[in-house]
Amino acid sequence: MAENGVTLYPLGGLGEIGMNCMLLKSGQDMIMIDCGLMFPEEYLFGVDVVIPRFDFVLANKDKLRAIILTHGHEDHIGALPWLMPFVNAPLFGSRFTLALVESKLREHDLDRYVEFKPVAAGDRLIFGELACTFVPVCHSIIEGFGLCIESPAGRIVHTGDFKLDRHPMHGQHTDLDAFRAFSDPGVTLMLSDSTNVEQEGRALTEREIEHTFDSIFAETEGRILVTLFSSHIQRMQEIFDLAAKHGRKVAASGKSLWRNIDIARELGHLHVEPGVYVHLDDVSRFPDSEMVILLTGSQGEPLSALSRLAMGEHRQIRIHEGDLVIMSSRFIPGNQRAITKVINRLYKLGAEVLYERVAGIHASGHAYAAELSQMLDAVRPRFFIPVHGEYRHLVKHKRLAEMRGVMPERALIVEDGQPVTFFPDGTIRLEEKILVESIYVDGKGVGDVGHTVLKERQLLGGEGLVIVNLVIDEATGEITLGPDILSKGFIFEQTYAHYLEDAKCIVLDIYENVPPHQIEKLKERIRSSLRRFFRKVLDRDPVVVPVVISI
């Protein structure tokens, strides 16, 4: 990289929704923008979360001046516990964002080792050759920022996750004038949120959502149960305000909800009328017509409050006939099946359910196409790189930028691991790719679950497991125990026991034809023969594990 240029290193978030993480490096100075995770797809059996690969960061950690967090969603802060033990860089973000991060790091006993640097809208901080100004943006979480960056190669705008709310509430707005003023001298590069580029027009506003909720509160006679993202403080404020207006109490169920409500109230971002917020244990003291209950579980998570309620397994509350459940969040792709199951169970228990497809009860925090165009018109960048989206989103955002005046050769589709250097003379250069494959976190294991382990888990999940136990007397070569055959996830033994008996006979035949001291050969013959047998009689191919012990 040329010393007078600035290089962008995307580690995640380009080509996927989630795992947002990017580096900007100029000379001996480097900053990281966000450090997010991604939740696993269904085929990643047992994997808890997916995080970026940090090899390049660790190789250059002496140059890392700051980790800048645009906002507090998991896909922007969730991977910090796996990075912070290995780097010595302060965290910069809004007070609310850092409060969420501190709570997360405390769970890993890391908070005391990290330096938190809260910033406010309009703050300008210098990190060696790079300077960053924080611009407020409207999103589905409070205190989000876009970034206006000054570098040796020119000005850079990173919009963060944003929307342009036409009627902002509680001061939650995107400061388009600040972006426009920063861009007036000319912007070399713009990086912009691509999530909703396929949606024409503009997103619903929070004021429109509040109006819908107001009507629902006025017309509903029973309890109102609302599930939403636990970080959506603005939506919670609307619900608390409407509960006070309509004479209702609000209780909450879910650890993340309790934590975030407490943090928001402590920081002055959530204001609750006296007597409105009550403990979950006190719900039964009030008539159904006077209760609102906030719950976790907007994505159908198995252990969430809403899922436990739908299963009849919630310790403190049950669904009542006439309850209205409002799912005030979007269905994240991949979660539709789990959410639909929860909805069906709620109906079976006598509840009515409202969700985004049937009612205007959720406003996206990501800009639609018309809003993205408005941001492009305000910044007027020389170069444009779409970020935060699947590949088709990046392509469509690139096309939109071209329609708004960016030259086609300057609208770039960049994928994770492809560094791009920008020079003061207006030229660019694609650098050699860096390793950025995703890292799977499973319990305390980080990166130890790879394709081989996942393939084995898929086989176990799809075909099941057969264990063959056999003990041989080393001196006589006789069988002293077994063969015993154990089936796990393969067949229902009471129905197909005769197949397991036939399998035992096959094992005995193999034993008769293989010298007992050749243990490995015996195990391999058992494995291959039983797999052929099960494929022939059941058309199934389980994992066969022979356990042969010589004593």
KOLKEMI-523042 format. One line per 8 residues: for each residue z, y, x of C-alpha. Coordinates in pm, 1 decimal. Each point is the difference from the previous one (the first is absolute). Layout:
Z/Y/X ~ ...
REM end
This chain:
0.0/0.0/0.0 ~ -86.8/346.7/128.3 ~ 304.4/211.9/76.9 ~ -120.6/290.2/-215.5 ~ -70.7/-213.0/-307.7 ~ 212.2/-153.6/-270.4 ~ -27.1/-366.4/-92.3 ~ 84.2/-149.1/-337.3
130.5/-359.3/1.6 ~ 18.1/-154.7/-350.4 ~ 247.7/-289.2/-1.9 ~ -2.2/-62.3/-376.9 ~ -102.8/137.2/-337.8 ~ -376.2/18.7/57.9 ~ -154.3/-277.7/-204.8 ~ 315.6/-93.7/-190.6
250.0/155.7/-237.5 ~ 320.3/9.9/201.9 ~ 118.1/-28.6/360.2 ~ -90.8/364.1/71.4 ~ 47.8/78.1/368.0 ~ -197.8/224.7/232.9 ~ 34.6/146.1/348.4 ~ -134.2/327.8/138.5
-8.3/23.6/379.9 ~ -89.6/294.9/218.2 ~ 54.4/-20.2/372.9 ~ 356.3/-123.2/53.8 ~ 116.8/76.3/-354.5 ~ -16.9/-231.3/-299.9 ~ 127.4/21.9/-356.1 ~ 13.8/-269.2/-267.4
-79.2/87.8/-360.3 ~ 180.7/-240.2/-235.7 ~ 112.9/-355.2/67.9 ~ -49.5/-203.7/-314.7 ~ -3.7/-359.7/-112.1 ~ -206.3/-197.7/-247.3 ~ 129.7/-257.9/-244.7 ~ -149.7/-347.5/44.6
-282.6/-151.4/-201.6 ~ 74.4/-314.3/-202.2 ~ -155.7/-228.2/263.0 ~ 250.6/115.5/264.3 ~ 260.7/-258.1/-97.5 ~ 352.3/101.3/99.4 ~ -103.6/323.5/175.6 ~ 231.3/289.2/-89.4
-204.0/299.3/118.6 ~ -302.8/81.4/215.7 ~ 29.8/263.2/273.9 ~ -239.9/153.0/256.3 ~ -24.0/-132.0/352.1 ~ 178.8/241.8/233.2 ~ -126.7/-120.8/340.3 ~ -190.3/323.1/68.9
298.4/211.6/-103.9 ~ 235.2/-187.8/230.3 ~ -245.7/20.6/289.0 ~ 0.0/380.9/-41.4 ~ 355.5/54.0/-123.1 ~ 75.5/242.4/286.3 ~ -257.3/235.2/-156.2 ~ 131.0/-31.0/-359.0
148.0/341.2/-83.9 ~ 63.1/-43.6/-373.4 ~ -38.9/-223.0/-302.6 ~ -104.8/220.4/-291.8 ~ 50.2/-133.5/-353.4 ~ -210.1/151.8/-276.7 ~ 220.4/-144.1/-278.8 ~ 245.1/-275.7/-84.9
-207.4/-279.4/-154.2 ~ 27.2/-345.8/156.0 ~ -365.3/-0.1/105.8 ~ 82.1/302.7/218.2 ~ 355.4/-69.5/127.1 ~ 60.2/-372.3/-56.1 ~ -87.6/-128.8/349.9 ~ 243.9/230.1/184.4
274.2/-265.9/35.5 ~ -236.5/-208.2/213.9 ~ -105.5/290.5/222.2 ~ 307.8/216.1/54.9 ~ 193.4/-246.7/222.8 ~ -279.5/26.9/257.9 ~ -83.3/372.1/11.0 ~ 196.1/316.5/65.7
-166.3/255.8/-224.8 ~ 154.8/221.6/-270.5 ~ -96.6/-35.3/-365.1 ~ -131.9/310.9/-176.5 ~ -29.1/28.7/-377.6 ~ 147.1/165.7/-307.0 ~ 371.0/-35.5/-70.3 ~ -66.6/-245.2/-283.6
-242.5/-209.2/207.3 ~ 244.9/-22.6/288.3 ~ 284.8/-88.2/-237.5 ~ -205.1/-298.4/-122.6 ~ -80.5/-97.6/359.3 ~ 363.9/29.5/105.6 ~ 105.4/-228.0/-284.7 ~ -266.8/-252.9/99.3
92.5/7.4/370.1 ~ 368.9/-32.7/-88.0 ~ -76.5/-338.0/-156.2 ~ -125.9/-108.7/343.7 ~ 288.5/170.4/183.3 ~ -244.2/237.2/169.0 ~ 79.3/339.3/-155.4 ~ 249.0/105.3/269.6
-260.3/-40.9/274.8 ~ -266.3/218.8/-162.9 ~ -34.8/378.0/14.5 ~ -85.5/148.0/-340.7 ~ -171.6/341.1/-4.8 ~ -36.5/143.6/-352.5 ~ -281.4/247.2/-55.6 ~ -85.3/238.9/-282.9
-325.3/123.4/-146.9 ~ -171.9/242.3/238.1 ~ 183.0/-117.6/312.5 ~ -216.9/-7.5/313.0 ~ 108.6/-231.0/283.0 ~ -151.9/-38.5/345.8 ~ -32.3/-338.5/172.2 ~ -154.8/73.6/338.1
-371.2/58.8/-56.6 ~ 31.4/-62.7/-374.2 ~ 153.3/226.3/-264.6 ~ 67.9/-100.0/-360.1 ~ 60.1/212.9/-311.1 ~ 145.3/-167.7/-309.4 ~ -169.8/84.8/-332.0 ~ 154.0/-110.5/-332.6
-207.9/-235.6/-214.6 ~ 50.3/-139.7/-349.1 ~ 32.5/-378.1/-11.4 ~ 194.1/-261.7/-193.2 ~ 301.0/63.7/222.6 ~ 173.3/327.9/73.6 ~ -21.7/193.1/327.5 ~ -331.4/-135.3/122.8
-198.2/179.8/269.9 ~ -355.1/40.5/116.3 ~ -45.2/89.1/366.8 ~ -190.5/284.6/165.7 ~ -35.6/-92.2/366.4 ~ -112.7/216.7/291.0 ~ -148.8/-184.9/295.7 ~ -210.5/74.8/309.1
-300.4/-130.1/-193.5 ~ 55.3/230.0/-295.9 ~ 184.3/-4.0/-330.9 ~ 70.0/-322.4/-190.7 ~ 106.0/-32.9/-363.6 ~ 174.3/-316.0/-123.4 ~ 47.4/31.2/-376.6 ~ 259.7/-274.0/-29.4
16.8/-164.8/-343.5 ~ -61.9/280.3/-247.2 ~ -120.9/111.4/-341.3 ~ -78.8/344.2/-138.1 ~ 226.8/33.1/-303.4 ~ -134.7/273.0/-226.6 ~ 343.0/60.5/-155.4 ~ 255.8/-85.5/272.1
361.9/-55.2/-98.8 ~ 319.1/64.7/196.5 ~ -195.6/156.7/286.1 ~ -193.5/-320.2/75.2 ~ -341.3/141.9/88.8 ~ -269.0/-36.4/264.4 ~ -26.3/326.8/191.8 ~ -377.3/25.7/4.1
23.2/361.1/114.8 ~ 184.8/-110.0/316.1 ~ -269.3/-258.6/76.3 ~ -267.5/263.5/-63.7 ~ 167.2/259.3/224.5 ~ 42.2/-249.8/285.0 ~ -363.9/-102.6/-36.8 ~ -150.0/350.8/2.8
-56.2/6.5/380.4 ~ -178.5/-335.1/-31.7 ~ 122.3/-361.5/-16.9 ~ -132.1/-262.4/239.7 ~ 123.5/-305.6/-190.7 ~ 134.5/-76.6/-346.4 ~ 177.1/-325.4/-89.2 ~ 43.2/-46.9/-374.7
157.7/-243.9/-249.3 ~ -270.7/-221.7/-155.3 ~ 199.2/-214.9/-245.3 ~ -137.0/142.0/-326.2 ~ -347.2/111.5/110.6 ~ -152.3/-234.7/-259.7 ~ 175.4/185.1/-284.9 ~ -208.6/282.3/-143.2
152.9/331.9/-102.5 ~ 367.5/73.0/54.4 ~ 321.6/-200.0/-22.3 ~ 242.2/54.3/-284.8 ~ 267.2/257.2/75.8 ~ 373.5/-58.4/-11.0 ~ 25.4/258.5/-277.0 ~ -233.9/-214.0/-213.0
213.6/-307.3/76.1 ~ 315.1/189.4/-99.4 ~ -163.4/101.0/-329.1 ~ -83.3/-367.6/-72.5 ~ 355.0/-104.7/85.0 ~ 139.3/274.8/-222.9 ~ -193.5/-140.4/-295.6 ~ 116.9/-352.2/77.6
364.7/108.5/22.1 ~ -28.9/182.6/-332.9 ~ -159.0/-293.0/-184.3 ~ 188.6/-299.9/146.5 ~ 302.4/-123.6/-194.5 ~ 115.7/-273.3/237.5 ~ 72.6/-10.4/370.9 ~ -254.9/130.7/248.0
-30.5/-196.4/323.9 ~ -210.1/156.6/275.4 ~ -116.7/-171.4/316.5 ~ -148.3/215.9/275.3 ~ -19.8/28.5/376.8 ~ 351.1/66.2/123.3 ~ -124.6/287.8/218.1 ~ -156.1/193.3/-290.4
277.6/258.9/-29.0 ~ -213.3/246.2/-197.1 ~ -60.4/-259.2/-275.1 ~ 371.1/-78.7/-5.2 ~ 76.8/370.2/-41.5 ~ -228.1/10.3/-304.0 ~ 179.9/-300.2/-150.8 ~ 347.3/145.3/60.6
-109.4/333.4/-151.5 ~ -149.3/-166.2/-308.0 ~ 304.1/-222.1/-43.1 ~ 221.6/309.9/-8.1 ~ -238.7/168.8/-245.3 ~ -3.1/-297.2/-239.9 ~ 366.9/-90.0/23.5 ~ -34.4/-314.2/210.3
185.4/-141.8/299.6 ~ -170.9/-139.4/310.5 ~ 108.4/-304.7/199.7 ~ -177.4/-157.9/296.6 ~ -39.5/-358.5/120.9 ~ -120.3/-75.5/350.1 ~ 135.2/66.3/347.9 ~ -290.2/220.6/109.3
29.0/210.8/-316.6 ~ 372.7/58.3/48.1 ~ -52.3/90.3/365.4 ~ -287.7/239.7/-59.4 ~ 168.7/169.0/-295.9 ~ 309.4/59.6/213.6 ~ -207.9/132.9/291.0 ~ -202.6/231.1/-225.4
310.2/137.2/-173.9 ~ 176.4/52.9/332.7 ~ -297.6/195.3/135.8 ~ -35.4/203.8/-318.1 ~ -331.8/-148.7/-110.1 ~ 130.9/-167.2/-316.3 ~ 206.6/192.1/-255.0 ~ 181.6/-191.3/-272.0
186.9/153.5/-293.9 ~ 369.5/-99.6/-8.0 ~ 61.3/-319.8/-192.8 ~ -366.3/-109.7/-10.3 ~ 8.1/-246.2/292.4 ~ 223.9/-299.1/-80.4 ~ 85.2/-327.2/169.4 ~ -199.5/-308.0/-95.3
319.0/-177.7/-106.4 ~ 51.9/268.2/-266.6 ~ -337.5/-50.6/-173.2 ~ 151.6/-214.5/-276.6 ~ 231.6/286.7/-99.5 ~ -290.4/205.4/-132.9 ~ -235.1/-62.6/-295.2 ~ -351.6/-112.8/93.4
-133.8/329.7/-133.7 ~ 195.4/186.5/270.4 ~ -97.4/-199.8/310.3 ~ -261.6/24.6/271.4 ~ 5.3/-256.0/282.5 ~ -189.0/43.7/327.8 ~ -95.2/-326.0/170.7 ~ -164.6/-119.3/319.6
-285.1/-247.6/-27.5 ~ -312.4/200.3/-81.7 ~ -213.0/-253.2/193.1 ~ 151.8/-315.9/-149.2 ~ 208.4/-79.1/309.0 ~ 182.3/-330.7/-69.3 ~ 353.5/120.4/83.2 ~ -31.6/349.8/-145.8
210.4/124.4/-289.3 ~ -290.8/-7.3/-247.7 ~ -106.8/-354.5/93.9 ~ 356.6/-127.7/-31.8 ~ 28.5/174.0/-335.5 ~ -325.9/-157.7/-120.3 ~ 128.0/-343.0/107.4 ~ 332.2/51.4/-176.7
178.3/-18.5/336.0 ~ 126.8/358.9/32.7 ~ 377.3/-3.1/37.2 ~ 73.4/320.9/-192.2 ~ -269.0/58.9/-262.0 ~ -226.4/-194.9/-238.4 ~ -316.8/94.8/-185.4 ~ 71.8/110.7/-358.4
-241.9/-28.1/-289.8 ~ -169.2/338.9/-22.9 ~ 38.7/97.4/368.3 ~ -287.6/205.9/139.9 ~ -87.7/-77.0/362.4 ~ -208.6/264.2/180.4 ~ -169.3/-109.4/324.3 ~ -53.3/344.4/151.6
-196.8/-93.2/311.0 ~ -343.3/-128.3/93.1 ~ -67.1/-369.9/44.9 ~ -50.6/-49.9/372.9 ~ -298.8/-235.4/61.0 ~ 125.1/-354.7/51.5 ~ 304.8/46.0/-222.2 ~ -176.6/-11.8/-338.1
80.8/-365.1/-68.9 ~ 371.7/39.3/72.5 ~ 19.2/317.8/-210.1 ~ -185.0/-162.2/-291.4 ~ 246.1/-290.4/0.7 ~ 290.6/243.1/-25.1 ~ -168.5/189.8/-285.2 ~ -59.3/-322.0/-194.6
361.3/-109.3/42.1 ~ 123.0/338.0/-121.5 ~ -212.0/-28.6/-313.3 ~ 134.5/-351.0/-56.4 ~ 353.5/141.0/6.5 ~ -86.5/258.7/-264.4 ~ -75.5/309.5/207.8 ~ -296.3/234.6/-25.7
-166.7/83.1/333.6 ~ -199.8/309.2/98.2 ~ -197.0/-0.6/323.7 ~ -270.4/213.1/160.7 ~ -293.7/-177.6/-163.0 ~ 123.4/68.9/-353.6 ~ 182.3/333.7/34.0 ~ -3.7/311.5/221.1
338.5/-71.1/158.3 ~ -88.2/18.9/368.4 ~ -169.8/263.7/211.4 ~ -140.6/-116.1/330.9 ~ 123.7/173.0/312.5 ~ -343.6/-25.7/162.0 ~ -279.5/250.6/-51.0 ~ -301.1/-88.2/-214.8
-356.2/83.2/109.2 ~ 1.0/358.4/-133.1 ~ 324.9/74.6/184.2 ~ -129.6/-158.1/320.8 ~ -306.8/224.0/-29.4 ~ 221.8/304.6/-43.9 ~ 194.2/-88.3/317.0 ~ -325.4/-49.4/192.8
-121.3/340.9/-118.8 ~ 325.3/161.9/113.2 ~ -3.0/-153.9/351.3 ~ -376.3/-11.9/72.0 ~ 35.3/-231.0/300.7 ~ -260.8/-54.1/270.8 ~ 88.2/-372.7/16.8 ~ 149.8/-213.8/-276.3
178.3/-337.8/13.5 ~ 120.7/-155.4/-327.8 ~ 335.9/-178.3/27.1 ~ 244.5/-189.7/-219.9 ~ -230.9/-230.8/-192.6 ~ -187.3/-326.0/-11.9 ~ -342.2/-0.4/163.8 ~ -189.3/87.2/-318.8
232.3/298.8/-50.8 ~ -79.6/124.6/350.0 ~ -374.0/-33.2/-60.0 ~ 13.0/186.1/-331.7 ~ 220.1/274.4/143.4 ~ -245.1/38.3/289.3 ~ -281.8/46.1/-253.0 ~ 206.7/255.8/-189.9
59.0/195.7/322.0 ~ -374.3/4.4/64.5 ~ -56.0/136.1/-350.8 ~ 248.9/279.0/78.3 ~ -187.9/108.3/311.4 ~ 111.4/-224.6/288.7 ~ -299.4/-112.6/206.0 ~ -57.9/-377.4/-46.6
25.0/-68.3/375.3 ~ 338.5/175.6/3.4 ~ 152.1/-195.5/-289.9 ~ 136.8/-305.3/176.2 ~ 121.8/-337.7/-126.4 ~ 263.8/-102.2/251.5 ~ 189.7/-328.1/-22.2 ~ 338.3/-98.4/140.1
-9.9/-38.3/376.0 ~ -302.6/225.9/58.6 ~ 108.2/308.1/199.7 ~ -207.4/317.2/-26.4 ~ 19.4/287.2/247.9 ~ -83.4/357.6/-103.0 ~ -92.2/254.2/271.1 ~ 21.9/382.6/-3.0
-379.6/29.5/22.5 ~ -36.9/-169.6/-340.0 ~ -108.3/-342.0/127.8 ~ 173.1/-328.7/-73.0 ~ 17.9/-341.0/164.1 ~ 97.0/-342.4/-132.8 ~ 243.1/-158.8/245.5 ~ 57.4/-365.2/80.7
174.5/-175.1/-287.6 ~ 369.7/-80.3/20.7 ~ 181.0/-305.9/-139.2 ~ 137.5/75.9/-347.0 ~ 23.2/-329.8/-188.9 ~ 269.9/-9.0/-266.4 ~ 340.5/-144.9/82.3 ~ 174.2/-221.1/-256.3
376.1/34.9/-39.6 ~ 179.4/-306.3/-135.5 ~ 378.2/35.7/-4.5 ~ 108.2/77.3/355.6 ~ -326.9/-126.1/142.2 ~ -251.2/269.3/95.2 ~ -349.4/-117.9/88.6 ~ 89.8/-368.0/28.5
-178.1/-82.8/-325.4 ~ -370.0/-18.8/80.3 ~ -308.4/-161.3/-146.7 ~ 108.8/-352.0/98.3 ~ 337.9/30.2/-172.6 ~ -156.9/162.2/-306.3 ~ -260.8/-277.1/-20.3 ~ 277.4/-257.1/5.5
189.5/188.2/-271.0 ~ -314.5/14.5/-212.1 ~ -46.9/-375.6/39.4 ~ 362.1/-62.1/-91.9 ~ -28.5/234.1/-297.4 ~ -327.5/-153.2/-116.6 ~ 35.9/-371.9/69.0 ~ 366.2/-66.0/75.0
178.2/-203.3/264.5 ~ 54.5/-372.2/59.2 ~ 259.9/-108.6/257.1 ~ 2.0/-358.2/131.5 ~ 325.8/-114.6/161.5 ~ -4.1/-311.2/219.7 ~ 266.7/-124.0/246.8 ~ -90.7/-271.0/254.3
232.1/-204.2/220.1 ~ -113.4/68.9/355.3 ~ 115.2/-337.4/131.5 ~ -149.8/-228.5/-266.6 ~ -275.7/216.7/-139.7 ~ 124.2/-72.4/-352.7 ~ 32.5/256.8/-279.0 ~ 366.5/78.4/-59.0
-50.6/271.3/-264.6 ~ -291.5/83.9/-225.6 ~ -266.7/70.8/-55.1 ~ 137.6/266.2/-234.8 ~ -245.2/246.5/-151.8 ~ 111.2/338.3/-129.3 ~ -227.1/224.1/-209.3 ~ 50.7/378.1/-19.6
-238.7/197.6/-219.6 ~ -249.1/-289.0/4.0 ~ 61.8/-223.6/-301.7 ~ 261.8/-55.8/-267.9 ~ 154.1/-317.1/140.4 ~ 113.6/-149.8/-333.2 ~ -359.0/7.2/-125.6 ~ -183.4/-99.2/318.0
260.2/-214.2/174.4 ~ -247.6/-288.1/29.8 ~ -219.7/208.2/229.2 ~ 293.4/52.0/235.2 ~ 66.9/-376.2/-4.0 ~ -364.5/-61.7/90.0 ~ 38.6/254.9/280.0 ~ 296.9/-195.1/138.4
-216.0/-313.0/12.9 ~ -264.4/192.8/194.2 ~ 265.7/115.0/249.8 ~ 119.0/-362.3/46.6 ~ -358.0/-119.4/56.3 ~ -49.1/268.5/264.8 ~ 330.3/-97.3/164.0 ~ -115.3/-362.3/24.8
-314.9/102.3/186.2 ~ 137.5/260.3/241.1 ~ 233.9/-90.8/288.5 ~ 344.4/146.0/-91.9 ~ 39.9/175.9/335.5 ~ -312.9/210.2/-66.1 ~ 183.9/248.7/-220.9 ~ -256.5/280.9/9.6
-287.1/-232.9/-87.3 ~ 205.9/-146.1/-285.3 ~ 72.2/348.7/-139.9 ~ -362.1/108.5/18.0 ~ -119.2/-319.8/-174.5 ~ 258.0/51.7/-276.7 ~ -103.1/363.0/-45.8 ~ -376.1/-63.9/-18.7
25.1/-315.9/-213.4 ~ 230.4/152.9/-260.4 ~ -214.1/313.0/-28.4 ~ -307.3/-219.7/-65.8 ~ 195.9/-202.7/-254.9 ~ 129.2/303.1/-192.5 ~ -343.7/161.3/0.8 ~ -151.3/-320.0/-143.1
254.0/-71.7/-276.9 ~ 109.9/353.8/-93.7 ~ -263.6/232.4/146.1 ~ 282.7/185.1/176.3 ~ 50.8/68.4/368.2 ~ 370.6/60.2/73.4 ~ 149.9/78.3/337.5 ~ 122.8/-338.4/131.8
285.6/10.3/249.4 ~ 88.9/-340.4/156.0 ~ 352.8/-7.5/147.2 ~ 17.8/-312.2/221.5 ~ 319.5/-52.8/198.4 ~ 56.0/-271.4/259.5 ~ 367.8/-86.3/66.4
REM end
